[in-house]
Amino acid sequence: MSAAAPVHAFQAQQLWHDAGWRSDAVFAVDDRGRIAQAQGGTPQYLDGWVLPGMPNLHSHAFQRAMAGLAERRGPSDDSFWTWRETMYAFAARINPDTLQAIAAQLYVEMLKAGYTQVCEFHYLHHQPDGKPYAQPEAMSLALIEAAREAGIALTLLPVLYMSGGFDGRPLSPRQNRFGHDVESYLRLLASLRKLERDDLRVGVALHSLRAIPEQAWRGVVEHDALKTGPIHIHIAEQIGEVQDCLATRGARPVEWLFDHAAVDKRWCLVHATHLTESETTQLARSGAIAGLCPTTEANLGDGLFPLARYLDGHGVIGIGSDSHISISPVEELRWLEYGQRLSTRHRNVAARHAGDSVGETLWRATLRGGAQAADLTIGALSSGARADLIVLDRDSPLLAARDSRSVMDSFLFAGNVPLVRNVMVGGTWVVRDFQHRDEARIAARYRSTMEHLTHA
């Protein structure tokens, strides 16, 4: 098939590529929304720093609406497990209409922050009592429609959730709406994969080792439906999870996973916080992605990923906003670096060689890992890639007098003023001059939805 003819030509004042920045670089976007080489004509000038948009590799959309509602101390020490009780209570109120309203608002916020792709780790499948909706895909379709409204590209990851713990206990009443047996899950997956298009990819999510009974594991991971496409899994997020896995399966979670699955670059191990040195090395060598969510991991008190050792082993990383306590790739990457500084009492930890920029290192690495986790040709402004890009505000005082050696570090570390001025996804501008194309309507619906959820 011949390439589509370029239809929009652009000239970027500064254009990011793998080796650094190019001044006054000319490129085009073809009628499929892909980057192409310009072929004459007068290009539109993009006045500023033009970067690939960041993929967000881990999202639970409904949790955005509860951000800030679990910050009051309980009767005992709070942890992920006490936070989860608040989450379960909130999840019980969500239906397809409210999910679409929440997700659309979330995706608008993501776009304005510089995310252009989201991997939605979706386990809120059924009605609150666990009964399927008349249309079993209803909750998934709500997310697909929300992404379409906002204009963000979506990798939908429907979740297989089968048991309530490593001991194989049944799901609790509050977990029933998450659950599938293998056959019904595969039907859901097959139905959703029929909807795939350039801005919609459907992959697989295995909720966690504790949610897939050991006796069902091999049949799941060896099924034909998992032979292609991305596979995401929560793993080694909590010390309690590690201890339970050791007690019931005789191995740590990451250790057990590698012994029982062919983990390769299609896999994204979300969190992977608590790793031994040998597990860190094994994960890095596998080519799988470590899906890091620093603001959520900090909010939940999870712990710190062994970043330096992992990067030295050439491991792949990406970032996600997970529970959406924050929606900003800048803050995720800042927390990622600052957590390492606090832990090691050294500066510039992610930059592993003298003269390396922390900002450039982290943005480049997480573009690569996010694209791999989404299983799409994104994360680079090169020929054939989807035209997902952001333009930083060159007029901001935070970027005054910054050159190509300092702009990325200033973007990530110089302050909290939003610097993403314009955003393009698949060749279409969805944010111009800091405003989303449908921001007012989506925000008004979200406010109405939250009033209803709060006072219902």
Phi and psi in degrees as a GROMACS rama.xvg file:
@    title "Ramachandran Plot"
@    xaxis  label "Phi"
@    yaxis  label "Psi"
@TYPE xy
-76.7899  152.16  SER-2
-68.9856  145.864  ALA-3
-69.3305  148.849  ALA-4
-71.4611  138.492  ALA-5
-60.0657  138.477  PRO-6
-120.211  -18.207  VAL-7
-134.715  121.869  HIS-8
-105.443  143.107  ALA-9
-134.07  150.252  PHE-10
-124.721  117.856  GLN-11
-94.4839  131.874  ALA-12
-55.5788  -44.7908  GLN-13
-141.145  125.397  GLN-14
-119.945  127.19  LEU-15
-75.5017  137.103  TRP-16
-143.196  175.957  HIS-17
-57.2425  -33.2614  ASP-18
-92.5584  1.89535  ALA-19
138.384  -140.17  GLY-20
-115.085  146.656  TRP-21
-119.189  132.593  ARG-22
-85.2523  139.464  SER-23
50.5107  43.7516  ASP-24
-79.5256  137.591  ALA-25
-107.815  134.277  VAL-26
-147.034  172.737  PHE-27
-134.561  162.965  ALA-28
-121.705  123.115  VAL-29
-84.5333  -179.097  ASP-30
-76.9813  2.6006  ASP-31
-99.2424  1.42069  ARG-32
77.9818  27.7  GLY-33
-111.505  151.741  ARG-34
-69.4524  135.349  ILE-35
-141.054  170.959  ALA-36
-82.6433  136.279  GLN-37
-68.342  143.781  ALA-38
-131.304  63.8754  GLN-39
88.4815  -179.797  GLY-40
84.2466  172.433  GLY-41
-96.0432  115.54  THR-42
-76.3643  153.265  PRO-43
-76.6872  132.648  GLN-44
-86.9492  129.039  TYR-45
-104.64  106.403  LEU-46
-88.5362  92.4876  ASP-47
153.777  -165.675  GLY-48
-94.1082  118.336  TRP-49
-106.375  122.539  VAL-50
-126.533  153.932  LEU-51
-63.3786  140.206  PRO-52
-66.708  151.827  GLY-53
-88.6563  130.656  MET-54
-75.4195  139.461  PRO-55
-103.016  107.105  ASN-56
-87.9746  -0.265147  LEU-57
-152.915  116.165  HIS-58
-141.781  136.062  SER-59
-116.25  94.0971  HIS-60
-56.3966  -44.0948  ALA-61
-62.0598  -24.8655  PHE-62
-70.6656  -15.1347  GLN-63
-58.4628  -35.6573  ARG-64
-72.5856  -13.581  ALA-65
-106.62  5.62795  MET-66
-58.4373  128.038  ALA-67
91.1554  -3.84852  GLY-68
-96.4775  3.43163  LEU-69
-125.185  32.8029  ALA-70
-109.643  21.9502  GLU-71
-110.966  127.593  ARG-72
-62.2486  138.765  ARG-73
-88.9841  -171.958  GLY-74
-72.4166  -15.5464  PRO-75
-136.169  -175.903  SER-76
-60.1827  130.062  ASP-77
-87.4496  151.671  ASP-78
-156.658  -175.289  SER-79
-52.534  -40.2884  PHE-80
-70.6662  -33.5556  TRP-81
-75.7523  -36.4157  THR-82
-58.9404  -38.1817  TRP-83
-60.8931  -30.7231  ARG-84
-63.8848  -42.1798  GLU-85
-63.047  -42.1499  THR-86
-62.0007  -44.5701  MET-87
-59.9016  -43.3615  TYR-88
-63.0957  -39.1265  ALA-89
-71.3736  -41.8162  PHE-90
-58.6762  -30.5937  ALA-91
-64.9111  -15.7407  ALA-92
-92.3977  -7.29386  ARG-93
-90.3022  133.338  ILE-94
-125.542  178.842  ASN-95
-57.848  -40.0706  PRO-96
-66.5975  -45.1858  ASP-97
-69.5679  -35.1629  THR-98
-62.3302  -43.0517  LEU-99
-62.4478  -42.0444  GLN-100
-64.1104  -42.9862  ALA-101
-66.9139  -46.4342  ILE-102
-65.5096  -40.1081  ALA-103
-62.0488  -43.0962  ALA-104
-61.865  -45.2164  GLN-105
-57.4564  -45.6094  LEU-106
-69.0165  -32.5616  TYR-107
-61.3148  -45.5145  VAL-108
-63.1383  -38.7674  GLU-109
-60.9784  -47.6767  MET-110
-59.942  -44.5334  LEU-111
-65.1544  -23.9542  LYS-112
-86.6543  -14.2023  ALA-113
114.172  2.59702  GLY-114
-83.2191  134.046  TYR-115
-119.546  -5.11559  THR-116
-142.73  139.518  GLN-117
-130.627  135.318  VAL-118
-99.3618  111.585  CYS-119
-97.9335  107.836  GLU-120
-85.5273  93.0695  PHE-121
-109.216  111.838  HIS-122
-120.557  3.02413  TYR-123
-89.5185  74.3221  LEU-124
-86.9803  -44.2338  HIS-125
-110.81  -176.956  HIS-126
-68.4415  161.23  GLN-127
-54.7999  -29.4941  PRO-128
-85.9941  3.27778  ASP-129
93.8673  -8.44728  GLY-130
-75.6563  138.142  LYS-131
-63.2194  149.47  PRO-132
-66.6434  159.798  TYR-133
-54.7715  -37.9972  ALA-134
-103.618  105.237  GLN-135
-56.4471  -24.7475  PRO-136
-89.2277  9.76367  GLU-137
-55.6413  -44.3117  ALA-138
-70.7044  -36.9178  MET-139
-64.4992  -42.4264  SER-140
-64.8843  -31.3253  LEU-141
-62.991  -39.8812  ALA-142
-68.5122  -40.9774  LEU-143
-61.6417  -42.9769  ILE-144
-68.5273  -37.403  GLU-145
-62.481  -41.9459  ALA-146
-64.209  -39.5737  ALA-147
-64.169  -43.815  ARG-148
-57.519  -47.6891  GLU-149
-74.9494  -31.1931  ALA-150
92.5853  19.468  GLY-151
-96.4712  147.44  ILE-152
-81.2874  145.526  ALA-153
-128.253  130.125  LEU-154
-107.553  106.079  THR-155
-86.4439  128.294  LEU-156
-121.886  80.872  LEU-157
-60.2221  139.464  PRO-158
-101.16  134.968  VAL-159
-91.122  120.797  LEU-160
-135.854  113.657  TYR-161
-118.528  -32.3668  MET-162
-138.474  164.887  SER-163
-95.5521  4.04603  GLY-164
178.353  174.277  GLY-165
-62.8396  -23.4868  PHE-166
-81.3483  2.74365  ASP-167
80.1028  13.5603  GLY-168
-60.1589  151.355  ARG-169
-62.7109  159.223  PRO-170
-61.7601  144.043  LEU-171
-73.8247  164.302  SER-172
-53.264  -36.1063  PRO-173
-74.6156  -17.425  ARG-174
-95.9775  -8.10022  GLN-175
-59.8606  -30.9897  ASN-176
-73.4852  -9.66945  ARG-177
-87.4152  -18.8445  PHE-178
-86.1814  149.065  GLY-179
-142.095  151.32  HIS-180
-85.0173  172.659  ASP-181
-62.663  -41.9297  VAL-182
-64.9149  -45.6461  GLU-183
-68.9905  -32.4299  SER-184
-65.3379  -44.0272  TYR-185
-65.1293  -33.0733  LEU-186
-65.2354  -43.2457  ARG-187
-59.8193  -46.2547  LEU-188
-61.0467  -45.6947  LEU-189
-63.6358  -39.7238  ALA-190
-64.0149  -43.7245  SER-191
-70.6423  -34.261  LEU-192
-66.1419  -20.6845  ARG-193
-68.3844  -16.8319  LYS-194
-93.6966  -1.68642  LEU-195
-59.2379  143.193  GLU-196
-150.033  -171.756  ARG-197
-62.8011  -31.9796  ASP-198
-105.468  13.8236  ASP-199
-140.272  116.044  LEU-200
-118.285  143.652  ARG-201
-119.396  120.228  VAL-202
-117.612  -161.795  GLY-203
-120.756  138.468  VAL-204
-126.08  126.718  ALA-205
-101.176  117.097  LEU-206
-53.2164  -49.7203  HIS-207
-175.32  167.888  SER-208
-63.6002  -34.8095  LEU-209
-69.8305  -18.5524  ARG-210
-97.3595  -3.39357  ALA-211
-119.757  109.596  ILE-212
-56.1766  144.034  PRO-213
-56.7881  -38.7339  GLU-214
-69.9612  -19.6074  GLN-215
-94.5074  -12.1332  ALA-216
-59.0863  -52.1147  TRP-217
-62.0479  -41.5633  ARG-218
-63.2333  -30.0815  GLY-219
-74.4443  -55.6566  VAL-220
-72.3812  -18.4817  VAL-221
-97.7342  3.61375  GLU-222
-71.2578  147.451  HIS-223
-57.0214  -30.5115  ASP-224
-64.7278  -19.0914  ALA-225
-102.226  8.40888  LEU-226
-79.3879  -17.6123  LYS-227
-132.969  157.718  THR-228
86.1486  170.947  GLY-229
-74.3422  149.361  PRO-230
-128.782  121.404  ILE-231
-115.353  148.257  HIS-232
-152.087  136.778  ILE-233
-70.7776  137.26  HIS-234
-158.138  141.561  ILE-235
52.2268  39.0083  ALA-236
-79.4599  -36.1527  GLU-237
-124.551  146.436  GLN-238
-59.3049  -39.374  ILE-239
-60.1245  -37.0775  GLY-240
-64.2764  -42.6255  GLU-241
-62.2073  -45.3214  VAL-242
-64.1456  -41.6761  GLN-243
-65.7605  -38.9974  ASP-244
-64.9552  -42.6877  CYS-245
-60.7812  -41.4556  LEU-246
-69.3667  -36.1678  ALA-247
-99.1399  -29.4083  THR-248
-119.426  -1.01369  ARG-249
71.395  18.3632  GLY-250
-155.468  157.342  ALA-251
-71.3499  156.999  ARG-252
-56.1841  -50.8411  PRO-253
-67.082  -39.0952  VAL-254
-58.2229  -47.2106  GLU-255
-64.18  -41.6694  TRP-256
-59.4992  -47.3576  LEU-257
-66.8254  -26.9076  PHE-258
-77.537  -17.1726  ASP-259
-125.606  8.25611  HIS-260
-152.443  150.373  ALA-261
-85.4596  78.9184  ALA-262
-73.6611  124.063  VAL-263
-142.052  -160.995  ASP-264
-68.4332  -11.1455  LYS-265
-76.4647  -14.9109  ARG-266
-91.4888  143.222  TRP-267
-123.922  115.041  CYS-268
-95.0229  103  LEU-269
-78.2533  128.743  VAL-270
80.9739  -71.6615  HIS-271
45.3124  42.6027  ALA-272
-71.8254  -44.1696  THR-273
-103.67  91.7936  HIS-274
-120.264  143.298  LEU-275
-78.5112  170.342  THR-276
-61.1844  -41.0279  GLU-277
-69.2851  -36.3582  SER-278
-66.2492  -39.394  GLU-279
-60.7576  -45.8324  THR-280
-63.3661  -43.0888  THR-281
-64.3865  -42.556  GLN-282
-63.489  -44.2926  LEU-283
-61.0919  -42.8459  ALA-284
-69.4067  -25.1318  ARG-285
-70.347  -24.2644  SER-286
85.631  -4.58596  GLY-287
-68.8985  163.261  ALA-288
-95.786  135.941  ILE-289
-87.8491  111.692  ALA-290
-90.1687  98.928  GLY-291
-96.4116  137.99  LEU-292
-131.883  70.8659  CYS-293
-59.6753  -37.9799  PRO-294
-70.8554  -38.5955  THR-295
-68.9826  -43.2274  THR-296
-61.5747  -35.2802  GLU-297
-70.5622  -44.5916  ALA-298
-60.938  -36.6914  ASN-299
-89.9148  -4.65779  LEU-300
69.4505  35.716  GLY-301
-71.3587  -47.9841  ASP-302
135.771  -173.263  GLY-303
-120.736  133.813  LEU-304
-71.4673  144.436  PHE-305
-78.2494  73.3774  PRO-306
-64.4071  -48.1618  LEU-307
-60.6627  -49.3821  ALA-308
-61.3269  -38.5654  ARG-309
-67.8696  -43.8901  TYR-310
-66.1363  -36.5584  LEU-311
-63.8635  -24.9524  ASP-312
-90.034  11.948  GLY-313
63.236  33.9134  HIS-314
-73.3528  153.542  GLY-315
-96.4102  133.011  VAL-316
-126.158  155.123  ILE-317
-145.874  170.247  GLY-318
-124.154  151.835  ILE-319
-141.561  156.524  GLY-320
-96.0869  -5.7368  SER-321
52.6023  -101.972  ASP-322
-83.6331  -5.8205  SER-323
65.2416  34.2635  HIS-324
-65.8534  -21.1702  ILE-325
-145.615  146.971  SER-326
-127.356  82.8107  ILE-327
-164.09  116.81  SER-328
-61.5326  -29.925  PRO-329
-60.1162  -47.9717  VAL-330
-69.9774  -36.7017  GLU-331
-59.083  -47.1809  GLU-332
-72.1101  -34.2955  LEU-333
-64.7137  -45.8892  ARG-334
-64.3905  -37.4003  TRP-335
-58.5977  -48.3598  LEU-336
-70.8947  -44.5216  GLU-337
-67.283  -35.1851  TYR-338
-59.1384  -40.649  GLY-339
-67.1586  -38.0928  GLN-340
-64.6781  -41.6732  ARG-341
-67.2296  -36.7535  LEU-342
-72.1567  -41.3705  SER-343
-97.252  -14.88  THR-344
59.863  37.1353  ARG-345
-131.827  160.213  HIS-346
-102.4  161.595  ARG-347
55.2228  47.8419  ASN-348
-69.8344  -40.9651  VAL-349
-68.5085  -24.9893  ALA-350
-82.194  106.039  ALA-351
-89.1673  -5.6802  ARG-352
-132.899  148.924  HIS-353
-55.0515  132.931  ALA-354
88.6086  -10.3372  GLY-355
-71.4045  144.913  ASP-356
-87.1601  130.827  SER-357
-62.9882  -45.6555  VAL-358
-61.0673  -47.9366  GLY-359
-64.7431  -41.6355  GLU-360
-59.4174  -47.913  THR-361
-70.3577  -41.9818  LEU-362
-64.6414  -44.3966  TRP-363
-62.8775  -45.2892  ARG-364
-66.0852  -40.8947  ALA-365
-80.2478  -23.9969  THR-366
-60.8162  -47.6795  LEU-367
-62.3365  -48.6869  ARG-368
-67.1116  -37.7351  GLY-369
-65.3834  -41.1163  GLY-370
-62.8555  -40.943  ALA-371
-65.7875  -41.0145  GLN-372
-66.8446  -33.6486  ALA-373
-80.6625  -15.7924  ALA-374
61.1954  45.564  ASP-375
-139.163  159.007  LEU-376
-86.4073  82.3701  THR-377
-139.283  -179.339  ILE-378
83.9758  7.1895  GLY-379
-151.782  143.382  ALA-380
-96.8904  64.9579  LEU-381
-126.1  161.011  SER-382
-54.6399  129.413  SER-383
95.0535  -19.6211  GLY-384
-75.2054  152.127  ALA-385
-64.8867  139.934  ARG-386
-80.8233  76.7213  ALA-387
-108.958  112.212  ASP-388
-147.076  159.628  LEU-389
-126.792  152.271  ILE-390
-121.451  119.768  VAL-391
-77.7174  151.924  LEU-392
-78.7802  102.199  ASP-393
-68.3274  -17.4243  ARG-394
-84.8517  -6.6919  ASP-395
-66.8987  136.735  SER-396
-57.5017  -26.6812  PRO-397
-64.9355  -23.3926  LEU-398
-106.885  9.79093  LEU-399
-60.2775  130.217  ALA-400
63.8143  16.8972  ALA-401
-85.5321  140.593  ARG-402
-113.323  -173.046  ASP-403
-64.5526  -20.2033  SER-404
-81.7773  -20.6686  ARG-405
-120.78  -10.2429  SER-406
-65.9181  -39.9496  VAL-407
-68.536  -38.1653  MET-408
-67.1263  -36.115  ASP-409
-68.9734  -40.3869  SER-410
-55.7563  -44.8524  PHE-411
-88.1278  -26.7139  LEU-412
-123.514  -1.41967  PHE-413
-93.1284  -7.22382  ALA-414
162.248  -170.975  GLY-415
-117.694  10.6115  ASN-416
-74.5186  128.854  VAL-417
-58.8232  131.598  PRO-418
-113.656  -4.39698  LEU-419
-84.8877  107.655  VAL-420
-88.7556  -45.9886  ARG-421
-131.004  147.373  ASN-422
-137.455  131.909  VAL-423
-119.328  136.594  MET-424
-128.846  122.292  VAL-425
57.821  34.5103  GLY-426
84.9078  0.941656  GLY-427
-113.847  130.79  THR-428
-73.1705  122.212  TRP-429
-110.678  -19.2144  VAL-430
-131.829  125.68  VAL-431
-129.479  130.666  ARG-432
50.7491  46.1886  ASP-433
73.8946  1.29114  PHE-434
-112.422  131.239  GLN-435
-75.1533  149.543  HIS-436
-63.7653  -23.8178  ARG-437
-133.033  32.4392  ASP-438
-63.1093  -45.5682  GLU-439
-64.5049  -45.6881  ALA-440
-65.1584  -45.4714  ARG-441
-65.0799  -39.3501  ILE-442
-67.8871  -39.0052  ALA-443
-63.8126  -42.5607  ALA-444
-64.7382  -39.8485  ARG-445
-62.1534  -44.9926  TYR-446
-60.3239  -42.2594  ARG-447
-63.6693  -41.3083  SER-448
-62.6474  -43.1944  THR-449
-66.5776  -36.9452  MET-450
-59.7246  -43.6823  GLU-451
-64.6084  -45.772  HIS-452
-65.7012  -36.6496  LEU-453
-72.0068  -36.6748  THR-454
-106.736  4.36928  HIS-455
